[in-house]
């Protein structure tokens, strides 16, 4: 499993974060995919939409409430 890649600009965690939404972006990863397959391995790419954890102006998520870790308060479990 490789790291998470946003499916579009609105789903990125940060401006400039990894994204794969075009054939050109997919082609950039072909080198890694081919190398894994050449050794008999399998590989999967995780599609990751950051949602409310995104920290950029184009972010789109299910909630207008910003995640706590972005406000300066550490995330805490509530019991």
N, C-alpha and C positions, 0 to 999 in steps of 0.2 A: 504494500500500500504506500503510495506516495503522499506527500502533503496535500492539504486542501487547496483547491483552485476555485475561484468564484466563477459562476456561469455567465456573469455580465458585470458591467461597471458598477451598478447599484448594489451588487452583492459582495463587493470587495470589503475586507476588514479595514483597510487603510488605502488612501490614495496611492496608486502605483503598485498595490499588492498583486500577487499572481492571479491571472485570469486565463480562462481558455474558452473562447466563444467564437473563434474563427478558424477556418482551415489553416491559415498561416500560423496561428498560435499552436495549433495541434501539431503542425509539421516541426516546430521547434523542439518538441518532446520526442520526436521519432527516433533520435539518436539513442536516447535512454531506453525506449521501448525495444528497439532492435537489439541493443546490447543484452538486455535481460532475456529476450527470446532466444538469442544466439546461444546462451548458456543453459537453455532448457527451462528457464524460469517463467513465471507468470507475474503480471503486474496489473494493478488497478489504480486508477486515479480517483481520489475522493473529491466529489463536487461539494463545495462548501459555500453556503450563503451566510454571510455574517449577521444579517438581520439587525437587531437593535445593538449588537456589539460593534457595529461598524462606526468608524470615527472619521467620516468625511462628508462633505456637503451633498453628494449624490446618493447617499445611503438610503435604502428603502427597506423597511422592516415592518413587522406586524404590530409594533407598538411605538407610540411617540415618546415613551418613557426611556430615557437613556440608561444603559446598564450601569450599575454601581461602580464597577471597576474603572469606568471612564470619568467618574466624577471626583476621584481622589479618595474615595472611601473604599477600603479593602472589602472584597466579597466575604460575607460571613454566612454560616449556616444558621438558620433559625430553627429552634427546637420547640 
